[in-house]
Amino acid sequence: VLETNEPVCDVDVAEGLEPQNGKDAWIEYFTNAKQDLVPAEKEDGGVDFYGLGLVEPVEKDQELALYHPPVKGEDGYDVFGRIRQGTEGNPCKFPAGENTYASPDNPNLVVAKIDGNVSIVDGVVVNSEAYIVKGDVDFLTGNISSKGPLIVKGDVQSGFGLDIERAIEVGGCVEDAVITSGADILIKRGFIGKSKGIIHAEGNVNIGFVRNQTIYSRGSIHVAREVVDARFHAKNKISVGGRRISIVGGYTIAGEAIEVECLGNMYGASTVVEVGYDYKMVEDVENDTRECHELKKKLEELNARIKNLEMQHKRSNREDHSIAALLKEKLSIDQELATIEERIRLLKRQIYTPSKARVKVKRLVHPGVEIIINKSNFLVKEEMQAKTFILSEKDGVIPV
């Protein structure tokens, strides 16, 4: 107390309150359909491809998802009484998609409008009337085209095609077939044939094993077992789980990373793996180069016509307006050619620019394997164990 000059102890003279931050909105899904098809690893080191499901059958009025709105933050104050604001939670996309609706009893609850098959696309629950083939895709079914998901219980036989705008799930094998999907593809067994089979997927590809076939993925490719003499193209990553044989022969390219148990084999099979850029860039460069060639050819023909007309008009001493039109066309081609050549230059620079892409081998790398990162080469001449290959700006591709 001031009057007695005694010290003041354990007395609150001012008090503040910590602000409470809000919570972002989130979605609770009541479906087993997978949003991310990266396979779960099993205890023995393998991966569970048979547990994957692109789509799940549902019944009308079945509850599919619950939207949890953002939680508001609560303001606090400091010891001087000044307000300290709590942050607000952020909303997210409401998950009601095709053939679903918000329940009238609970506007945050998403339920099925029809009997269908549910998939999750960019966080949104989509309920489609999937096309289901109970046996094989063969002469009884013919080629199949569908805007919804496709489920094939059996195999896809040689010579047939699937053109599906949504996800594809095949319970058996795919032979020399051509498959196109606007989303993910799951093949629970293998993709085998005489090098005539091609898969094009806008999403990820998950598959049991591959021999002699070609896959293009605008996402990632995951293979449970071996890949032999195949051609893989993935925008993001490629992973192969075969413990004795992972990738042998063929050509494999991924934009970000390739992860395998083994590369090559003891017989020195020529095996090429490449990372560092989107494979589509090479296709774009090739297409643009062809277009440049055609434009240059057209330009040569135009220049010859212009020169011929100029000589004729010089002899006749008459003015011809057709030359002006040809000169205008020539200028347009020159400008288009310059634009395409600049685009090629930029694409090549991206392809050759060093990146953090890597090739990770968990067990063995055999001689005869060629590893390319951003067009820098490394030829494996002796057996190596458990190496990750990266690109050093000073030394090129190196194992670490």
Secondary structure as GFF3:
##gff-version 3
##sequence-region A 1 400
A	DSSP	three_ten_helix	2	4	.	.	.	ID=ss1
A	DSSP	beta_strand	26	29	.	.	.	ID=ss2
A	DSSP	beta_strand	40	41	.	.	.	ID=ss3
A	DSSP	beta_strand	47	48	.	.	.	ID=ss4
A	DSSP	beta_strand	56	58	.	.	.	ID=ss5
A	DSSP	beta_strand	63	68	.	.	.	ID=ss6
A	DSSP	beta_strand	76	77	.	.	.	ID=ss7
A	DSSP	beta_strand	83	84	.	.	.	ID=ss8
A	DSSP	beta_strand	100	102	.	.	.	ID=ss9
A	DSSP	beta_strand	109	112	.	.	.	ID=ss10
A	DSSP	beta_strand	116	121	.	.	.	ID=ss11
A	DSSP	beta_strand	124	128	.	.	.	ID=ss12
A	DSSP	beta_strand	131	133	.	.	.	ID=ss13
A	DSSP	beta_strand	144	146	.	.	.	ID=ss14
A	DSSP	beta_strand	150	152	.	.	.	ID=ss15
A	DSSP	beta_strand	161	164	.	.	.	ID=ss16
A	DSSP	beta_strand	168	170	.	.	.	ID=ss17
A	DSSP	beta_strand	178	181	.	.	.	ID=ss18
A	DSSP	beta_strand	185	192	.	.	.	ID=ss19
A	DSSP	beta_strand	198	201	.	.	.	ID=ss20
A	DSSP	beta_strand	205	211	.	.	.	ID=ss21
A	DSSP	beta_strand	214	217	.	.	.	ID=ss22
A	DSSP	beta_strand	221	223	.	.	.	ID=ss23
A	DSSP	beta_strand	227	228	.	.	.	ID=ss24
A	DSSP	beta_strand	231	234	.	.	.	ID=ss25
A	DSSP	beta_strand	237	240	.	.	.	ID=ss26
A	DSSP	beta_strand	247	248	.	.	.	ID=ss27
A	DSSP	beta_strand	251	254	.	.	.	ID=ss28
A	DSSP	beta_strand	257	263	.	.	.	ID=ss29
A	DSSP	beta_strand	271	275	.	.	.	ID=ss30
A	DSSP	alpha_helix	280	316	.	.	.	ID=ss31
A	DSSP	alpha_helix	322	352	.	.	.	ID=ss32
A	DSSP	beta_strand	358	365	.	.	.	ID=ss33
A	DSSP	beta_strand	369	373	.	.	.	ID=ss34
A	DSSP	beta_strand	376	379	.	.	.	ID=ss35
A	DSSP	beta_strand	384	392	.	.	.	ID=ss36
A	DSSP	beta_strand	396	399	.	.	.	ID=ss37
###
